[in-house]
Amino acid sequence: MGSPWFYIVLLGAAVIGYALFLPSRKSGGAQVSSGAADVEATLEHYMTEIEKENTEIIELMAELKQDTTSKQLSLQEQVAELRSRLLEVEKITSLQESRVGKLESMPTHLGNSKEAAASKEAFATPVVESPAQEEIVAPRNRVRDRYPELFDLYDQGKSIDGIAKALKLQRGEVQLILQLASKEESPS
């Protein structure tokens, strides 16, 4: 055992054993690095999917916002149109009321029948000549005629929300139509 050859052989066996051990460590390290690469690739794929979904959600939200804005603008236009119609009807109604008041304030018996005929013609002529006045006489029940289903439901005691759902109208539209009809029907 004391011979130098023994130590050389023993040292050679140790080096060979160590050399065999090293390649197995490198292959284990390659497995770890390939596992990390797999995890990294999976995370990158996941992040790409999340970014894609976020982009789709942002586009959907933009579309919804645009649709909502366009619907709101159309509703505002409808409200403005209905307000202008209401103002027009109120002006015409006030003109008619003033004419009726003038006719009622006139004395019923005038001394001269020619004067009575002339005054009657003076008050009657604007009514006949004015096309706006002809429109007022005809559309007294115009709102009721235009929305018979709405008023049928309202007369049955349905709520404004129920009418709006049944006719697929906005709640504000139903209220405005009912208000216009009540103003047309109520004597001032």
C-alpha positions, 0 to 999 in steps of 0.5 A, a space after each residue: 500500500 505504500 507504493 506510489 503506483 497505488 496512489 496514482 491509481 487511486 487518484 486516477 479512479 477519483 478523477 474518473 469518478 469526478 469526471 463522470 459525476 460532472 456531466 450529470 450535474 451539467 445535464 441537471 442544470 440544463 433541465 433547470 434552465 429549460 424549466 425556467 425557460 418553459 415558465 418564462 415562455 408560459 408567463 410571456 404567453 399569459 401576458 400577451 393574452 392579458 394584453 390582448 383581452 385588455 385591448 379588446 375591453 378598451 375597444 368595447 368600452 370605446 364603442 359603448 361610449 360612442 353608442 351612448 353619446 350618439 343616443 344621448 345626442 339623438 334624445 337631446 335633439 328629440 327633446 329640443 324638437 318637442 320643446 319647440 313644438 310646445 312653445 309654438 303650441 303655447 304661443 298659438 294658444 295664447 293668441 287664441 285666448 287673447 282673441 277670445 278675450 277681445 271677442 268676449 269684451 266686445 259689447 253684445 249689442 252694437 247700435 249700428 249693425 254695419 259697425 257690428 258686421 265690420 268689427 266681426 269681420 275684423 276679428 274673424 278675418 285673421 282667424 280665416 286668413 292665418 294658416 297657423 290658426 287652421 292648424 290649431 283648430 284641427 290638431 286639438 286632439 293631435 297628441 291623442 291621435 298620434 299616440 293612441 296605444 300610449 293613452 289606452 295604456 294610461 287610461 287603463 291605469 298603467 304606470 309611466 314606466 310600464 307604458 315606456 317599457 310596453 311601447 319601447 319609449 323613454 320615460 321622459 318621452 312618455 311624460 312629455 307626451 302626457 303633459 302635452 296632451 293634458 295642456 291641449 285638453 285643459 281649458 285655460 
